[in-house]
C-alpha cells in the first residue's frame, strides 16, 4: 500500500471514529434531555399534587373549624377527669360541699371499651341519697357543672322518710377520654 492509500485509510478511520463518537454523544444528549424532561414533568406533577393537597388541607381546616372550636371549648372539662379516682373525688367533694350526709348506697365501677379508642374507659357511679329536697337537687346541678361530660342514665326521685326529704336513686356514667389516641390515629389515616 502506498502512502496515499494509507493516508486515505487513516483519514477514513478518523472520520469513522469521529462519526461514531458524535453518534454516541448525540444518543447520550437525547437520553439526558428525555430524562430531564421526565424529571421536569414529574416535578410539575408533584407541585400540582402539593398544591391540591394544600387546598384540601385548607378546605378541611375551614370545614372543621366549628368542630375544632367546640372541642377547644370542651378540653378543660375533658382534661379535668382523667382517672376513676378523679371522678370519685369530684363526686365526694360535691357531696361534702353540699352537706349531703345521708348517702344510703354508693357503687362505682370502671367499664372498659375495646372498640372506642378515644373513650377507652368510663366510670359508672350509682348512688342512693336521702336528704332535703333543695340539697339533693342542688347537688344534682353541681354534679352536672363539675362533670359536664357525664351522662345521666337513671334519675329516680321518690318521697323520703320525712316530708322535707326526698330519696333519689341516680346512676351516671363519666367517660375517661384518651385524646392522645385521637392524635395517634391521624398519621395512620394518611
Buried (B, 14 or more C-beta within 10 A) or exposed (E): EEEEEEEEEEEEEEEEEEEEEEEEEEEEEEEEEEEEEEEEEEEEEEEEEEEEEEEEEEEEEEEEEEEEEEEEEEEEBBEBBBEBEBBBEBBEEBBEEBEBEBBEEBEBEEEEEEEEEEBBBBBBBBBBBBBBBEBBBBBBEBBEEBBBBBEEEEEEBEEBEEEEBBBBBBBBBBBBBBEEEEEEEEEEEE
